[in-house]
Amino acid sequence: MSKIIVNYVTQRSHCKCCEQRLLQLETSKVKQFTIRPEDVTDWAERESWDSSYASPDEFAEMVREFTNEVIHFHAADMFDRVVIEKMELDRVNEFITREVLYQAVRPTSQTE
């Protein structure tokens, strides 16, 4: 099964218990989150990914939005901000292109 492990950090600007603004932004150690092709297609239909792929800027924005939302939903506190480096987003972009978009057009079995 294909998957990609994404490195990210979280930043917190408010206290978890009293919700007061912290004097200094707290940044976590590097964390990891695993994304699988089904996570991608659960978040948006295959057709949405296909149509956004026609525009590189739109596709990059969709990848960024997906990655942030899926990590925030599954692995971050509501007060946390998920921070993902561009290099990691580029890796997710390549993963989605290869494992979701390209995978769908590749024949499942080739007999020659």
C-alpha positions in Angstrom: 0.0 0.0 0.0 1.4 3.4 -0.9 1.6 6.2 1.6 3.6 9.3 2.3 4.8 10.5 5.7 4.6 14.3 6.1 6.7 16.2 8.6 5.1 19.2 10.2 5.1 21.3 13.4 2.3 22.9 15.3 2.3 26.4 16.8 0.1 27.5 19.6 -0.7 31.1 20.5 -3.4 30.4 23.2 -3.5 28.4 26.4 -5.4 25.1 26.0 -7.0 25.3 29.4 -7.9 29.0 29.8 -7.8 30.1 26.2 -5.7 33.2 27.1 -3.2 34.5 24.6 0.3 33.2 25.3 3.1 35.7 25.7 5.2 33.7 23.2 4.2 31.4 20.4 4.9 27.8 21.3 6.3 25.6 18.5 6.2 21.8 18.8 9.0 19.4 17.9 8.7 18.0 14.3 5.8 15.5 14.1 4.9 13.1 11.4 1.6 12.3 9.7 0.8 9.5 7.2 -1.3 10.2 4.2 -2.7 7.4 2.0 -4.4 7.7 -1.4 -7.8 7.0 0.1 -7.3 10.1 2.4 -6.9 12.2 -0.7 -10.1 10.9 -2.4 -12.1 10.9 0.9 -11.3 14.7 1.2 -12.3 15.5 -2.4 -13.6 13.5 -5.3 -11.2 12.3 -7.9 -12.8 14.6 -10.5 -12.1 17.7 -8.3 -8.4 16.7 -8.2 -8.4 16.1 -11.9 -9.9 19.5 -12.7 -7.6 21.4 -10.3 -4.6 19.7 -11.9 -5.1 21.6 -15.1 -3.9 24.8 -13.3 -0.6 24.3 -11.4 -1.4 27.2 -8.9 -4.9 25.8 -8.2 -3.6 22.3 -7.7 -0.8 23.5 -5.4 -3.4 25.4 -3.3 -5.7 22.4 -3.2 -2.8 20.2 -2.0 -1.9 22.8 0.7 -5.5 23.1 1.8 -6.0 19.3 1.9 -2.7 18.6 3.8 -3.4 21.3 6.4 -7.0 20.3 6.9 -6.4 16.5 7.2 -3.5 16.9 9.6 -5.3 19.5 11.7 -8.4 17.4 11.9 -6.6 14.1 12.8 -3.5 15.2 14.7 -3.8 18.7 16.1 -5.5 20.6 18.9 -8.1 23.2 17.9 -5.8 25.9 19.2 -2.9 24.7 17.1 -1.8 26.0 13.8 -0.3 23.4 11.5 2.9 24.5 9.8 4.2 22.5 6.8 7.3 23.4 4.9 7.0 24.0 1.1 9.3 21.0 0.5 6.9 18.7 2.3 3.9 20.2 0.3 5.9 19.5 -2.9 6.3 15.9 -1.8 2.6 15.6 -1.2 1.9 17.2 -4.6 4.1 14.6 -6.3 2.5 11.8 -4.2 -1.1 12.8 -5.2 -0.1 13.2 -8.8 1.6 9.7 -8.9 -0.7 7.7 -6.6 -4.1 9.3 -7.2 -4.2 11.0 -10.6 -1.7 8.9 -12.5 -2.8 5.7 -10.8 -6.3 6.1 -12.1 -5.2 6.2 -15.8 -2.6 3.5 -15.5 -4.0 0.0 -16.5 -4.4 -2.3 -13.5 -2.9 -5.2 -15.3 -0.7 -5.2 -18.3 -0.5 -8.4 -20.4 2.0 -8.4 -23.2 
